[in-house]
Amino acid sequence: MQSMFVTYASLLAAIVLETAATSFLKESEQFTRFWPSLATAAGYAGAFYLLSVTLKAMPVGICLLYTSDAADD
């Protein structure tokens, strides 16, 4: 089992990657521009991977609480 530091660090990194990918989504202009589209896809892929790492040690409800609270700010 991983430490709580690694769990919370991966959750924070997933939130940051998802936020960055969402900001690149508009710049991709419906996936017609290559680099912003690549950044969007890579950001979401990284966020989903880090979220899966987080969910190995943290219940889904707690994880959703943190991610939804970060989205409200």
C-alpha positions as CSV (number, residue, x, y, z in Angstrom):
1,M,0.0,0.0,0.0
2,Q,1.3,3.4,-0.9
3,S,1.8,6.3,1.6
4,M,-0.8,9.0,2.0
5,F,1.7,11.5,0.7
6,V,2.0,9.7,-2.7
7,T,-1.8,9.4,-2.8
8,Y,-2.5,13.0,-2.2
9,A,0.4,14.1,-4.5
10,S,-1.0,12.0,-7.3
11,L,-4.5,13.4,-6.8
12,L,-3.1,17.0,-6.8
13,A,-1.1,16.3,-10.0
14,A,-4.2,14.7,-11.6
15,I,-6.2,17.9,-10.8
16,V,-3.5,20.1,-12.3
17,L,-3.2,18.0,-15.4
18,E,-7.0,18.0,-15.9
19,T,-7.1,21.8,-15.5
20,A,-4.3,22.2,-18.0
21,A,-5.8,19.9,-20.5
22,T,-9.1,21.7,-20.2
23,S,-7.4,25.0,-20.9
24,F,-5.7,23.6,-24.0
25,L,-9.1,22.2,-25.2
26,K,-10.2,25.7,-26.4
27,E,-6.9,26.4,-28.0
28,S,-7.1,23.2,-30.1
29,E,-10.0,24.7,-32.0
30,Q,-12.0,21.4,-32.2
31,F,-8.8,19.4,-32.5
32,T,-7.7,21.1,-35.8
33,R,-4.5,22.4,-34.3
34,F,-1.9,19.7,-33.7
35,W,0.1,20.9,-30.6
36,P,-2.8,22.0,-28.5
37,S,-4.7,18.9,-29.4
38,L,-1.7,16.8,-28.4
39,A,-1.4,18.7,-25.1
40,T,-5.1,18.1,-24.4
41,A,-4.9,14.4,-25.1
42,A,-1.7,13.9,-23.1
43,G,-3.1,16.0,-20.2
44,Y,-6.3,13.9,-19.9
45,A,-4.4,10.6,-20.3
46,G,-2.0,11.6,-17.5
47,A,-4.9,12.8,-15.3
48,F,-6.7,9.5,-15.7
49,Y,-3.6,7.5,-15.0
50,L,-2.8,9.5,-11.8
51,L,-6.5,9.2,-10.8
52,S,-6.2,5.5,-11.1
53,V,-3.1,5.5,-8.9
54,T,-5.0,7.6,-6.4
55,L,-8.0,5.3,-6.3
56,K,-5.8,2.3,-5.3
57,A,-5.5,3.9,-1.8
58,M,-8.4,6.4,-1.5
59,P,-12.2,5.7,-1.7
60,V,-14.0,7.1,-4.7
61,G,-16.2,9.3,-2.7
62,I,-13.3,11.1,-1.0
63,C,-11.6,11.4,-4.4
64,L,-14.7,13.0,-5.9
65,L,-15.0,15.3,-3.0
66,Y,-11.6,16.7,-3.6
67,T,-11.8,16.9,-7.4
68,S,-15.3,18.6,-7.3
69,D,-14.1,21.1,-4.7
70,A,-11.1,22.0,-6.9
71,A,-13.4,22.4,-9.9
72,D,-15.6,24.9,-8.0
73,D,-12.7,27.3,-7.3
